[in-house]
Amino acid sequence: MSKAATGTMSASHSPRKIRMPREDRMLYAAIYIVVILLTLTVLYPLIYILSSSLSSGQAVSAGKVIFWPVEFSLEGYKRVFDNSRVFIGYRNTIFYTVAGTLINVSMTLLCAYPLSRRELPGRNTFMGIFVFTMYFSGGMIPGYLLVRDLHMLNTVWALLIPGAFSVYQMIIARTFIQSTIPHEMLEAAKVDGCSDARYFFQFVLPLSKAVIAVMTLQYAVGHWNSYFSAFIYLTDKNLYPLQVFLREILVMNQMNASDFTDPETASIMQGMADLLKYSLIVVATAPILLIYPFIQKYFVKGIMIGSVKG
């Protein structure tokens, strides 16, 4: 076979590049531009806060920080961690987050699984009662009286038990179990002599990793950022979460302009107060932001629950 024939055959079998229509190219270009702008809109405040926390107080108060740190300094973090209570707050918040999230996820799944069973007697009644609590609650004062009568004031249980259950998360978990785990699997397991408890631990939980990851992240973020319950139920500072200690540091470093007659001293103190704001934000949010990448794939999968069927 001649080289010309071989070349012609190769050319005829080579895949053709399909050109995208001009309208589609314009559409995709517009979508990419919008996504990039939205990403920058979300990302820039985070970069600004981090850069400000690594700059000097004078540069922050003067508005010199735009994107990169100006006059690099760790003075803000030094001021934060010089307070020994910050480490007590970290210890308490980590405990509240881990223990509270474990209680939340356990209670939610133990409630969601029975309500996902179609043969549960009074299933709709129970669901109606749970949904009712989403719209009507006793309020803060009855809640405080209940915690007091249960002798949980000034204990760790005051931050763990009252919020141990979320009806919203329970509905998501119940929907996930109903739509993802086929009922035929339960029937087959029962034929083999599997009990309900064994089916729950050996079948339901392993197949619910996505929704468990979503609930874990949302419950953990809620516990990590919680501070109002500590104001209500706690007076022992050794039990305060991190957020309360950070608030105290910020309040202590706030300045009143009338307290300073020297403009230069006032400027320095104002710069330090502004610097502490950004340093405290980084200290409070960094641990949660570091956890997210490890459960991102489960979070993306779980957050799409019910959006696509089949």
C-alpha positions as CSV (number, residue, x, y, z in Angstrom):
1,M,0.0,0.0,0.0
2,S,1.4,3.4,-1.0
3,K,2.2,6.1,1.5
4,A,-0.4,8.4,0.0
5,A,-3.1,5.7,0.5
6,T,-1.9,5.1,4.1
7,G,-2.0,8.8,4.8
8,T,-5.5,9.1,3.3
9,M,-6.7,6.2,5.4
10,S,-5.2,7.7,8.6
11,A,-6.8,11.0,7.8
12,S,-10.2,9.5,7.2
13,H,-10.1,7.6,10.6
14,S,-8.8,10.5,12.6
15,P,-11.4,11.9,15.0
16,R,-12.8,15.2,14.0
17,K,-12.9,18.0,16.5
18,I,-16.5,19.2,16.9
19,R,-16.6,23.0,17.0
20,M,-18.9,24.4,19.6
21,P,-21.5,26.8,18.1
22,R,-20.8,30.5,18.6
23,E,-23.9,30.9,20.8
24,D,-22.7,28.2,23.2
25,R,-19.2,29.6,23.4
26,M,-20.7,33.0,24.3
27,L,-22.9,31.4,26.9
28,Y,-20.1,29.4,28.5
29,A,-17.9,32.5,28.5
30,A,-20.6,34.5,30.3
31,I,-21.1,31.7,32.9
32,Y,-17.3,31.5,33.6
33,I,-17.2,35.3,34.1
34,V,-20.1,35.3,36.5
35,V,-18.7,32.3,38.5
36,I,-15.3,34.0,38.7
37,L,-16.8,37.3,39.9
38,L,-18.9,35.5,42.5
39,T,-15.9,33.5,43.7
40,L,-13.9,36.7,44.0
41,T,-16.8,38.3,45.9
42,V,-16.7,35.5,48.4
43,L,-13.0,35.0,48.6
44,Y,-11.8,38.6,48.9
45,P,-13.3,39.2,52.4
46,L,-11.5,36.2,53.7
47,I,-8.2,37.3,52.1
48,Y,-8.7,40.8,53.5
49,I,-9.4,39.6,57.0
50,L,-6.3,37.3,57.0
51,S,-4.1,40.1,55.5
52,S,-5.4,42.6,58.1
53,S,-4.6,40.2,60.9
54,L,-1.0,39.9,59.7
55,S,-0.5,43.7,59.3
56,S,0.4,46.3,61.8
57,G,-2.4,48.1,63.8
58,Q,-1.5,51.5,62.2
59,A,-1.8,50.1,58.7
60,V,-5.2,48.5,59.5
61,S,-6.6,51.7,61.0
62,A,-5.2,53.8,58.2
63,G,-6.9,51.6,55.6
64,K,-3.7,50.7,53.9
65,V,-4.5,47.0,53.7
66,I,-6.2,46.1,50.4
67,F,-5.0,42.7,49.4
68,W,-1.6,41.8,50.9
69,P,-0.4,42.3,54.5
70,V,1.2,45.8,55.1
71,E,4.0,46.1,57.6
72,F,3.8,42.3,58.5
73,S,3.2,41.8,62.2
74,L,2.0,39.0,64.5
75,E,1.1,41.4,67.3
76,G,-2.6,40.7,67.0
77,Y,-2.2,37.0,67.5
78,K,0.3,37.6,70.3
79,R,-2.2,39.7,72.1
80,V,-4.9,37.0,71.7
81,F,-2.7,34.1,72.9
82,D,-1.1,36.0,75.7
83,N,-4.5,35.6,77.4
84,S,-4.4,32.1,79.1
85,R,-8.2,31.9,78.9
86,V,-8.0,31.5,75.2
87,F,-6.6,28.0,75.6
88,I,-9.3,27.2,78.2
89,G,-11.9,28.4,75.7
90,Y,-10.4,26.2,73.0
91,R,-10.5,23.2,75.3
92,N,-14.1,23.8,76.3
93,T,-15.2,24.6,72.7
94,I,-13.6,21.4,71.3
95,F,-15.3,19.4,74.0
96,Y,-18.7,21.0,73.4
97,T,-18.3,20.6,69.6
98,V,-17.2,16.9,69.7
99,A,-19.6,15.8,72.5
100,G,-22.5,17.9,71.3
101,T,-22.1,16.8,67.7
102,L,-22.0,13.1,68.7
103,I,-25.2,13.6,70.8
104,N,-26.9,15.5,68.0
105,V,-26.1,13.0,65.2
106,S,-27.0,10.0,67.4
107,M,-30.4,11.5,68.5
108,T,-31.2,12.6,65.0
109,L,-30.6,9.2,63.4
110,L,-32.3,7.3,66.2
111,C,-35.4,9.4,65.5
112,A,-35.1,9.5,61.8
113,Y,-34.9,5.8,61.2
114,P,-38.1,4.7,62.9
115,L,-40.0,7.6,61.2
116,S,-38.7,6.3,57.8
117,R,-40.4,3.0,58.4
118,R,-43.8,2.9,56.7
119,E,-45.2,0.4,59.1
120,L,-44.5,2.5,62.2
121,P,-47.8,3.0,64.1
122,G,-48.7,6.7,64.5
123,R,-46.0,7.8,62.2
124,N,-47.8,10.8,60.8
125,T,-48.9,11.9,64.3
126,F,-45.3,11.9,65.5
127,M,-44.2,13.8,62.5
128,G,-46.9,16.4,63.1
129,I,-45.8,16.9,66.7
130,F,-42.2,17.3,65.6
131,V,-43.1,19.8,62.8
132,F,-45.2,21.8,65.3
133,T,-42.1,22.5,67.4
134,M,-40.4,24.1,64.4
135,Y,-43.0,26.9,64.5
136,F,-43.9,27.2,68.2
137,S,-41.5,26.9,71.2
138,G,-41.7,27.7,74.9
139,G,-39.3,30.6,74.6
140,M,-36.2,31.6,76.5
141,I,-37.6,32.1,80.0
142,P,-39.4,28.7,80.1
143,G,-36.3,27.1,78.7
144,Y,-34.2,28.6,81.5
145,L,-36.6,27.5,84.1
146,L,-36.6,24.0,82.8
147,V,-32.8,23.8,82.7
148,R,-32.7,25.2,86.3
149,D,-35.2,22.7,87.6
150,L,-33.2,19.9,86.0
151,H,-30.2,21.2,87.9
152,M,-28.1,21.7,84.8
153,L,-27.3,25.4,85.4
154,N,-23.5,26.0,85.4
155,T,-22.8,22.5,84.0
156,V,-21.6,21.3,80.6
157,W,-25.0,19.6,80.1
158,A,-26.7,23.0,79.9
159,L,-24.9,23.5,76.5
160,L,-25.4,19.9,75.3
161,I,-28.8,18.7,76.2
162,P,-31.3,21.5,75.4
163,G,-30.1,21.6,71.7
164,A,-29.5,17.9,71.4
165,F,-32.0,17.5,68.6
166,S,-32.9,19.4,65.4
167,V,-36.2,18.6,63.7
168,Y,-34.9,20.1,60.4
169,Q,-31.9,17.7,60.4
170,M,-34.2,14.8,61.4
171,I,-36.4,15.4,58.4
172,I,-33.4,15.5,56.0
173,A,-32.1,12.2,57.5
174,R,-35.5,10.6,57.3
175,T,-35.9,11.6,53.7
176,F,-32.5,10.3,52.8
177,I,-33.1,6.9,54.4
178,Q,-36.5,6.7,52.6
179,S,-35.2,7.6,49.2
180,T,-31.8,6.0,49.2
181,I,-32.2,2.7,51.1
182,P,-34.7,0.4,49.4
183,H,-37.4,-1.2,51.5
184,E,-36.7,-4.5,49.8
185,M,-33.3,-4.6,51.6
186,L,-35.1,-4.6,55.0
187,E,-37.4,-7.4,53.9
188,A,-34.5,-9.5,52.7
189,A,-32.6,-8.9,55.9
190,K,-35.7,-10.0,58.0
191,V,-36.0,-13.2,56.0
192,D,-32.4,-14.0,57.0
193,G,-33.3,-13.3,60.7
194,C,-31.8,-9.8,61.0
195,S,-33.2,-7.8,63.9
196,D,-34.1,-4.1,63.6
197,A,-31.1,-3.0,65.7
198,R,-28.7,-5.1,63.6
199,Y,-30.2,-3.8,60.4
200,F,-29.8,-0.2,61.6
201,F,-26.2,-0.5,62.6
202,Q,-25.0,-2.8,59.8
203,F,-27.0,-1.6,56.9
204,V,-28.6,1.9,57.5
205,L,-25.6,3.6,59.0
206,P,-22.9,2.5,56.5
207,L,-25.3,3.6,53.6
208,S,-26.0,7.0,55.2
209,K,-22.4,8.3,55.3
210,A,-23.3,11.3,53.1
211,V,-26.1,12.6,55.2
212,I,-24.2,11.9,58.4
213,A,-21.3,14.0,57.1
214,V,-23.6,16.9,56.3
215,M,-25.3,16.7,59.7
216,T,-21.9,16.4,61.4
217,L,-20.6,19.6,59.7
218,Q,-23.7,21.6,60.4
219,Y,-24.0,20.5,64.0
220,A,-20.3,21.1,64.6
221,V,-20.4,24.6,63.1
222,G,-23.4,25.4,65.3
223,H,-21.6,24.3,68.5
224,W,-18.4,26.0,67.5
225,N,-20.1,29.4,67.0
226,S,-22.5,29.1,69.9
227,Y,-22.1,31.7,72.7
228,F,-25.6,32.8,73.6
229,S,-26.4,29.6,75.6
230,A,-23.2,30.1,77.7
231,F,-24.4,33.7,78.6
232,I,-27.7,32.3,79.8
233,Y,-26.7,29.1,81.6
234,L,-23.1,29.6,82.7
235,T,-21.4,31.7,85.4
236,D,-18.3,29.6,85.9
237,K,-15.6,31.1,83.6
238,N,-13.8,27.7,83.5
239,L,-16.8,26.4,81.5
240,Y,-17.0,29.3,79.0
241,P,-16.6,28.4,75.3
242,L,-14.0,30.2,73.1
243,Q,-16.5,32.7,71.6
244,V,-17.2,34.2,75.1
245,F,-13.5,34.6,75.9
246,L,-12.8,36.2,72.5
247,R,-15.7,38.6,73.1
248,E,-14.2,39.6,76.5
249,I,-10.8,40.2,74.9
250,L,-12.4,42.4,72.2
251,V,-14.4,44.4,74.8
252,M,-11.3,44.9,77.0
253,N,-9.4,46.3,74.1
254,Q,-12.1,48.7,72.9
255,M,-11.2,52.3,73.5
256,N,-13.1,55.5,74.2
257,A,-11.7,58.5,72.4
258,S,-12.4,60.7,75.4
259,D,-9.9,58.7,77.5
260,F,-6.9,59.8,75.5
261,T,-5.8,63.4,75.0
262,D,-2.8,62.4,72.9
263,P,-3.9,61.8,69.3
264,E,-0.9,59.6,68.6
265,T,-1.7,57.3,71.6
266,A,-5.4,57.2,70.6
267,S,-4.4,56.2,67.0
268,I,-2.2,53.4,68.3
269,M,-4.9,52.1,70.6
270,Q,-7.5,52.3,67.9
271,G,-5.2,50.4,65.5
272,M,-4.7,47.7,68.0
273,A,-8.4,47.4,68.6
274,D,-9.0,47.1,64.9
275,L,-6.2,44.5,64.5
276,L,-7.6,42.4,67.3
277,K,-11.0,42.2,65.5
278,Y,-9.4,40.5,62.5
279,S,-7.1,38.3,64.6
280,L,-10.0,37.1,66.7
281,I,-12.0,36.2,63.5
282,V,-9.2,34.1,62.2
283,V,-8.6,32.4,65.5
284,A,-12.3,31.6,65.8
285,T,-12.9,30.3,62.3
286,A,-9.7,28.7,61.2
287,P,-10.3,25.3,62.9
288,I,-13.7,24.8,61.2
289,L,-12.3,25.9,57.8
290,L,-9.5,23.3,58.1
291,I,-12.0,20.5,58.7
292,Y,-14.2,21.2,55.7
293,P,-11.9,19.8,53.0
294,F,-11.8,16.4,54.6
295,I,-15.6,15.9,54.4
296,Q,-16.2,18.0,51.2
297,K,-17.0,15.0,49.0
298,Y,-19.6,13.7,51.4
299,F,-21.0,17.2,52.0
300,V,-21.5,17.8,48.2
301,K,-23.2,14.5,47.9
302,G,-25.4,14.9,50.9
303,I,-26.5,18.4,50.2
304,M,-28.0,17.2,46.9
305,I,-30.4,14.9,48.7
306,G,-33.8,14.8,46.9
307,S,-32.7,17.0,44.1
308,V,-32.3,14.2,41.5
309,K,-34.1,10.9,41.6
310,G,-33.2,7.7,39.8
